[in-house]
């Protein structure tokens, strides 16, 4: 799954702005520009899915801190995600080797929260672009697309957890030819709350993603499992107890436990060492050690050009080595389809940073990568088309600005001014200062 667009209104430091994302994205901005607030969009929606709407709002400090402080909760908060979910549903087996499938080409999910004194109304809208295809299912586990036979769409609108509107549009020729009817597509909708006068936020789409073709379920799964990595080397160096979470924590605090799981698998252990060695050639082995209290820490064996070898416990490793190790694990061993990294360049030498960014770009063909930073050094190694600037306009609202669409920015580049100079000297501006 990949995020194509995020549209934001009256959330944190944003009044109204949009983010258009690619496979690899670098979001740049000065301190306080709104970079972290961008990532909080995903966290807030994930908190709704995991903990419920009321708790999600409370976890952001309440409506006064969730909405823009300059606007307040008197105007609605609106968030919209546009994603390519890579989901679908088998509709009908045509013969032993051919099956009719409904695929989701694009999914739009929008939530609008209207605050009313100490209460709120919540509207949700789901729009999907559908494609009907015949696939070859003769070989088990492999689905080769044979032919697209039509397109369609679906829409569902809920208010406070109750269905207000639902429609599915399928081509008549597809329905007739394959003896289908629209009721087949709407059967899962009936599992939702049907009492429009009662509020039941447990029936929100993000809490009950039981919809035809599973695309919304894929989105909710992503929101629930998304991580925004901001590695803290001091925490990552510490020993940890044997029992605990084996997915990498956002700050890297369980790094020894994650390494232990990877190294136990010989194939994964070799892969990890090889990847780290591409960035830090002197590292040839990582070992897990157990302390008397059953806690785990790790050691790194370093071999130098003169073939001398030394082993160092994690507590004595450089912050850069810890950062690189944690970032490699997140890129290659975590299961998320979209990876967020805040300030990944911290403690890393500029020469090494170039190699790390190239590694991230390679990974982005399989996993969407979103980085945030305020460091001009990182800009030297990036193309303009991967950059999104965030800055506050003259009214104090955070705005997303796209350098490659900015005539002044391109004029600077054409006259030999580097991207890092444009960023440091704040030479790029948003023509629309009024919003």
C-alpha positions as CSV (number, residue, x, y, z in Angstrom):
1,X,0.0,0.0,0.0
2,X,1.2,3.5,-0.7
3,X,-0.1,6.9,0.3
4,X,-0.7,9.2,-2.7
5,X,-2.2,12.3,-0.9
6,X,-3.0,13.6,2.5
7,X,-5.3,16.6,2.8
8,X,-5.5,18.5,6.1
9,X,-7.8,21.2,7.5
10,X,-7.7,22.7,11.0
11,X,-5.3,20.1,12.5
12,X,-2.5,21.2,14.8
13,X,-0.4,23.9,13.0
14,X,-2.2,23.4,9.7
15,X,-5.1,25.5,8.4
16,X,-5.6,24.0,5.0
17,X,-2.8,22.2,3.0
18,X,-2.2,19.1,1.0
19,X,0.7,16.6,0.8
20,X,1.3,14.7,-2.5
21,X,3.6,11.8,-1.8
22,X,5.8,9.6,-4.0
23,X,7.8,6.4,-3.2
24,X,10.6,8.4,-1.6
25,X,9.8,11.7,0.2
26,X,11.9,14.2,2.2
27,X,9.9,16.7,4.2
28,X,12.1,19.7,5.1
29,X,11.4,22.5,7.4
30,X,12.8,24.7,10.2
31,X,12.2,24.0,13.8
32,X,8.6,24.6,14.6
33,X,7.5,24.6,11.0
34,X,5.1,21.6,11.4
35,X,7.0,18.5,10.3
36,X,6.1,16.5,13.4
37,X,2.5,17.6,13.1
38,X,2.4,16.1,9.6
39,X,3.3,12.7,11.1
40,X,0.7,13.1,13.9
41,X,-2.0,12.9,11.2
42,X,-1.2,9.2,10.8
43,X,-0.8,8.7,14.5
44,X,-4.1,10.3,15.3
45,X,-6.0,8.1,12.8
46,X,-4.2,5.1,14.1
47,X,-5.2,6.0,17.6
48,X,-8.8,6.1,16.6
49,X,-8.5,2.6,15.1
50,X,-6.7,1.2,18.2
51,X,-8.2,3.2,21.1
52,X,-11.4,4.8,19.9
53,X,-12.2,8.4,19.0
54,X,-12.6,9.8,22.5
55,X,-9.2,8.4,23.6
56,X,-7.5,9.5,20.4
57,X,-8.7,13.1,21.0
58,X,-7.6,13.0,24.6
59,X,-4.1,11.6,23.7
60,X,-3.6,14.7,21.6
61,X,-4.4,17.0,24.5
62,X,-8.1,17.5,23.8
63,X,-9.9,19.4,21.0
64,X,-8.1,22.7,21.8
65,X,-4.7,21.1,21.1
66,X,-5.9,18.8,18.3
67,X,-7.3,21.7,16.2
68,X,-5.3,24.7,15.1
69,X,-4.8,27.1,18.1
70,X,-5.4,30.2,15.8
71,X,-8.7,28.8,14.5
72,X,-10.0,26.7,17.4
73,X,-12.6,23.9,17.5
74,X,-15.4,26.1,16.2
75,X,-14.5,25.1,12.6
76,X,-14.4,21.4,11.7
77,X,-11.3,19.3,11.6
78,X,-10.9,17.4,8.3
79,X,-8.4,14.8,7.3
80,X,-8.4,12.9,4.0
81,X,-6.1,10.0,2.9
82,X,-5.9,8.9,-0.8
83,X,-4.1,5.6,-1.1
84,X,-3.4,2.8,-3.5
85,X,-4.4,-0.2,-1.3
86,X,-3.5,-3.2,-3.5
87,X,-6.7,-5.0,-2.4
88,X,-9.6,-6.8,-4.0
89,X,-12.1,-9.6,-3.9
90,X,-12.7,-12.7,-5.9
91,X,-16.2,-12.4,-7.4
92,X,-16.7,-15.5,-9.4
93,X,-14.8,-18.5,-10.7
94,X,-15.4,-18.5,-14.5
95,X,-13.6,-21.9,-15.1
96,X,-10.8,-23.9,-13.6
97,X,-8.2,-21.4,-14.6
98,X,-10.0,-18.0,-14.8
99,X,-11.6,-16.0,-12.0
100,X,-13.4,-12.6,-12.0
101,X,-11.9,-10.2,-9.5
102,X,-12.8,-6.7,-8.3
103,X,-9.7,-4.7,-7.6
104,X,-9.4,-1.4,-5.8
105,X,-7.4,1.1,-7.8
106,X,-7.8,4.0,-5.5
107,X,-9.3,4.5,-2.0
108,X,-10.2,7.9,-0.5
109,X,-11.0,8.0,3.2
110,X,-12.2,11.3,4.7
111,X,-13.1,12.1,8.3
112,X,-14.7,15.4,9.5
113,X,-15.1,16.1,13.2
114,X,-17.5,18.9,14.2
115,X,-17.0,20.0,17.8
116,X,-20.2,21.1,19.6
117,X,-19.4,22.3,23.1
118,X,-18.3,19.2,24.9
119,X,-19.7,16.9,22.3
120,X,-18.9,16.2,18.6
121,X,-20.4,14.9,15.4
122,X,-18.2,12.7,13.1
123,X,-18.7,12.2,9.4
124,X,-16.8,9.6,7.4
125,X,-16.8,9.1,3.7
126,X,-15.2,6.3,1.7
127,X,-14.8,6.4,-2.1
128,X,-13.2,3.7,-4.1
129,X,-12.3,3.4,-7.7
130,X,-12.9,-0.2,-8.8
131,X,-11.5,-2.3,-11.7
132,X,-13.0,-5.6,-12.8
133,X,-10.4,-8.0,-14.2
134,X,-10.0,-11.6,-15.2
135,X,-7.0,-13.3,-13.7
136,X,-5.3,-16.6,-14.3
137,X,-5.5,-18.7,-11.1
138,X,-4.3,-22.0,-12.6
139,X,-1.0,-21.8,-10.7
140,X,-1.8,-21.7,-6.9
141,X,-0.5,-18.5,-5.2
142,X,0.1,-16.7,-8.5
143,X,-2.5,-14.4,-10.0
144,X,-1.7,-13.2,-13.5
145,X,-4.0,-10.5,-14.8
146,X,-5.4,-11.5,-18.2
147,X,-7.9,-8.7,-19.1
148,X,-9.6,-5.7,-17.7
149,X,-13.3,-5.9,-18.5
150,X,-14.7,-2.8,-16.8
151,X,-14.5,-0.1,-14.1
152,X,-16.7,1.0,-11.4
153,X,-16.9,2.8,-8.0
154,X,-18.3,2.6,-4.5
155,X,-19.2,5.2,-1.9
156,X,-20.2,4.9,1.7
157,X,-21.1,7.8,4.1
158,X,-21.5,7.4,7.8
159,X,-22.4,10.0,10.5
160,X,-21.6,9.1,14.1
161,X,-21.3,5.5,13.2
162,X,-24.6,5.1,11.4
163,X,-25.1,4.5,7.6
164,X,-26.6,7.5,5.8
165,X,-25.7,6.5,2.2
166,X,-24.1,3.6,0.3
167,X,-23.8,3.1,-3.4
168,X,-21.9,0.7,-5.7
169,X,-21.6,1.3,-9.4
170,X,-20.7,-1.8,-11.5
171,X,-20.9,-1.9,-15.3
172,X,-24.2,-3.4,-16.5
173,X,-22.4,-5.6,-19.1
174,X,-20.3,-7.1,-16.4
175,X,-23.3,-7.8,-14.1
176,X,-25.2,-9.3,-17.0
177,X,-22.4,-11.3,-18.6
178,X,-21.4,-12.9,-15.3
179,X,-24.8,-13.1,-13.6
180,X,-24.0,-10.8,-10.7
181,X,-26.1,-8.2,-9.0
182,X,-25.3,-5.1,-6.9
183,X,-26.5,-6.8,-3.8
184,X,-23.4,-9.0,-3.9
185,X,-21.3,-5.9,-3.5
186,X,-23.2,-4.3,-0.6
187,X,-23.7,-7.4,1.6
188,X,-20.9,-6.4,4.0
189,X,-22.3,-2.9,4.5
190,X,-25.3,-4.3,6.4
191,X,-23.0,-5.2,9.3
192,X,-22.8,-1.6,10.2
193,X,-25.0,0.2,12.7
194,X,-28.3,1.1,11.1
195,X,-29.7,3.5,13.8
196,X,-29.1,6.9,12.4
197,X,-30.4,8.8,15.5
198,X,-27.9,7.1,17.8
199,X,-24.2,7.9,18.1
200,X,-22.0,4.8,18.3
201,X,-18.4,5.5,17.5
202,X,-17.6,1.8,17.8
203,X,-19.2,1.6,14.3
204,X,-16.9,4.1,12.8
205,X,-15.2,2.8,9.6
206,X,-11.8,2.9,11.3
207,X,-13.2,0.8,14.2
208,X,-15.2,-1.7,12.0
209,X,-13.5,-1.9,8.6
210,X,-15.8,-4.8,7.4
211,X,-16.3,-3.7,3.8
212,X,-16.4,-5.4,0.5
213,X,-12.9,-6.2,-1.0
214,X,-11.0,-5.6,2.2
215,X,-9.3,-2.3,1.0
216,X,-10.4,-0.3,4.1
217,X,-9.2,-3.2,6.3
218,X,-5.8,-2.8,4.7
219,X,-5.8,0.9,5.4
220,X,-6.8,0.4,9.1
221,X,-4.1,-2.3,9.5
222,X,-1.5,0.2,8.2
223,X,-2.7,3.0,10.5
224,X,-2.7,0.7,13.5
225,X,0.8,-0.7,12.8
226,X,2.6,2.5,11.5
227,X,5.7,3.6,13.3
228,X,7.5,7.0,13.2
229,X,11.1,6.1,14.0
230,X,13.2,8.6,15.9
231,X,16.1,6.6,17.2
232,X,17.6,7.5,20.6
233,X,21.1,6.0,20.7
234,X,21.3,6.3,24.5
235,X,18.2,4.1,24.9
236,X,19.2,1.7,22.1
237,X,22.6,1.0,23.8
238,X,21.0,-0.2,27.1
239,X,20.5,-3.9,28.0
240,X,16.9,-5.1,27.8
241,X,15.0,-8.0,29.4
242,X,14.6,-11.2,27.4
243,X,10.8,-10.9,27.3
244,X,9.4,-8.1,25.3
245,X,8.3,-6.8,21.9
246,X,10.5,-8.0,19.1
247,X,9.3,-5.3,16.6
248,X,11.6,-2.3,16.7
249,X,10.4,0.4,19.0
250,X,10.2,3.9,17.6
251,X,13.1,5.0,19.7
252,X,15.1,1.8,19.2
253,X,15.0,1.1,22.9
254,X,14.5,-2.7,22.4
255,X,17.3,-3.0,19.8
256,X,19.2,-5.9,21.6
257,X,16.0,-8.0,21.7
258,X,15.3,-7.3,18.0
259,X,18.9,-8.2,17.1
260,X,18.6,-11.4,19.1
261,X,15.6,-12.4,17.0
262,X,17.3,-11.6,13.7
263,X,20.6,-13.3,14.6
264,X,18.9,-16.5,15.7
265,X,17.9,-17.0,12.0
266,X,21.3,-17.6,10.3
267,X,20.0,-16.3,6.9
268,X,18.7,-13.1,8.4
269,X,21.8,-12.7,10.5
270,X,24.1,-12.9,7.5
271,X,21.8,-10.5,5.6
272,X,21.9,-8.0,8.5
273,X,25.7,-8.1,8.8
274,X,26.1,-7.7,5.0
275,X,23.8,-4.7,4.9
276,X,25.5,-3.0,7.8
277,X,28.9,-3.8,6.3
278,X,27.9,-1.9,3.1
279,X,27.7,1.2,5.3
280,X,30.3,0.4,8.0
281,X,32.9,-1.8,6.3
282,X,34.8,-2.4,9.5
283,X,31.9,-4.3,11.2
284,X,32.0,-8.0,10.5
285,X,29.9,-9.5,13.3
286,X,27.2,-8.7,15.8
287,X,26.8,-11.0,18.8
288,X,24.2,-11.1,21.6
289,X,25.3,-11.5,25.2
290,X,23.3,-12.3,28.3
291,X,23.9,-10.7,31.6
292,X,23.5,-12.4,35.1
293,X,20.0,-10.8,35.4
294,X,19.0,-12.4,32.1
295,X,19.0,-9.1,30.3
296,X,20.4,-8.9,26.8
297,X,23.0,-6.6,25.3
298,X,25.0,-6.8,22.0
299,X,28.6,-6.6,21.0
300,X,30.0,-5.6,17.7
301,X,33.2,-7.1,16.3
302,X,35.3,-4.7,14.2
303,X,38.1,-5.7,11.9
304,X,40.4,-3.1,10.4
305,X,42.7,-2.9,7.4
306,X,45.6,-4.3,9.3
307,X,43.4,-7.3,10.2
308,X,43.4,-6.5,13.9
309,X,40.0,-7.3,15.5
310,X,38.3,-5.7,18.5
311,X,34.9,-6.3,20.1
312,X,32.9,-3.6,21.7
313,X,29.8,-3.8,23.9
314,X,26.9,-1.6,22.7
315,X,27.5,0.8,25.6
316,X,30.8,1.8,24.0
317,X,29.6,2.1,20.4
318,X,29.3,5.4,18.6
319,X,25.8,6.9,18.3
320,X,26.2,6.8,14.5
321,X,26.8,3.0,14.6
322,X,23.7,2.6,16.7
323,X,21.6,4.8,14.4
324,X,22.8,2.9,11.2
325,X,22.1,-0.5,12.8
326,X,18.5,0.5,13.9
327,X,17.8,2.2,10.5
328,X,18.9,-0.9,8.5
329,X,16.7,-3.1,10.7
330,X,13.7,-0.8,10.2
331,X,14.2,-0.7,6.4
332,X,14.8,-4.4,5.8
333,X,13.4,-6.4,8.7
334,X,10.2,-4.5,9.8
335,X,7.0,-5.4,8.1
336,X,5.5,-2.0,7.6
337,X,4.7,-1.0,4.0
338,X,5.3,2.7,4.8
339,X,8.2,3.8,6.9
340,X,8.5,7.2,8.6
341,X,11.9,8.4,9.9
342,X,12.4,11.7,11.8
343,X,15.9,13.2,11.4
344,X,17.5,10.0,10.2
345,X,20.8,11.8,9.6
346,X,21.5,12.5,13.3
347,X,25.0,11.4,14.4
348,X,25.9,10.1,10.8
349,X,28.9,11.4,8.8
350,X,27.9,13.2,5.6
351,X,29.7,10.7,3.4
352,X,27.9,7.8,5.1
353,X,24.6,9.7,4.9
354,X,24.8,9.7,1.1
355,X,25.1,5.9,1.1
356,X,22.3,5.5,3.6
357,X,19.9,7.7,1.5
358,X,20.7,5.7,-1.6
359,X,19.9,2.5,0.3
360,X,16.5,4.1,1.3
361,X,15.8,5.1,-2.2
362,X,16.4,1.5,-3.4
363,X,14.0,0.2,-0.6
364,X,11.4,2.7,-1.7
365,X,10.5,0.7,-4.7
366,X,9.0,-1.8,-2.3
367,X,8.2,0.3,0.8
368,X,7.2,3.9,0.8
369,X,9.7,6.1,2.6
370,X,8.9,9.4,4.3
371,X,11.7,11.3,6.0
372,X,11.6,14.6,8.0
373,X,14.5,16.8,8.7
374,X,15.7,20.4,9.3
375,X,19.4,19.7,8.4
376,X,20.6,21.4,5.3
377,X,23.4,18.8,4.9
378,X,20.8,16.1,3.9
379,X,19.5,18.3,1.0
380,X,22.8,17.9,-0.9
381,X,22.0,14.3,-1.6
382,X,18.4,14.7,-2.8
383,X,16.7,15.5,-6.0
384,X,14.2,18.4,-6.1
385,X,11.3,16.1,-7.1
386,X,11.6,14.2,-3.8
387,X,11.4,17.3,-1.6
388,X,8.5,18.9,0.2
389,X,9.1,22.1,2.2
390,X,7.1,22.9,5.2
391,X,7.1,26.5,6.5
392,X,4.8,28.9,8.4
393,X,3.1,31.6,6.3
394,X,2.6,35.1,7.5
395,X,-0.5,34.1,9.4
396,X,1.3,31.3,11.3
397,X,-0.2,28.4,9.4
398,X,2.0,25.5,8.3
399,X,2.0,25.0,4.5
400,X,3.4,22.3,2.2
401,X,5.4,23.8,-0.6
402,X,6.7,21.8,-3.7
403,X,10.0,23.2,-4.9
404,X,9.7,21.6,-8.4
405,X,6.5,23.5,-8.9
406,X,7.9,26.8,-7.7
407,X,9.2,29.0,-10.6
408,X,11.5,31.0,-8.3
409,X,13.1,27.8,-6.9
410,X,13.8,26.4,-10.4
411,X,15.2,29.8,-11.4
412,X,17.6,29.6,-8.5
413,X,18.7,26.1,-9.4
414,X,19.2,27.1,-13.1
415,X,21.5,29.9,-11.9
416,X,23.7,27.6,-9.9
417,X,22.4,28.1,-6.4
418,X,22.3,24.8,-4.6
419,X,19.2,23.3,-2.9
420,X,20.9,23.5,0.5
421,X,21.5,27.3,0.1
422,X,18.0,27.9,-1.0
423,X,16.8,26.0,2.1
424,X,19.2,27.6,4.6
425,X,18.6,31.2,3.3
426,X,14.8,30.6,3.1
427,X,14.7,31.7,-0.5
428,X,11.7,29.7,-1.4
429,X,8.3,31.1,-0.5
430,X,4.7,30.2,-0.9
431,X,2.9,32.5,-3.3
432,X,-0.4,31.8,-1.6
433,X,0.3,33.6,1.7
434,X,-3.3,34.4,2.5
435,X,-4.6,30.9,3.3
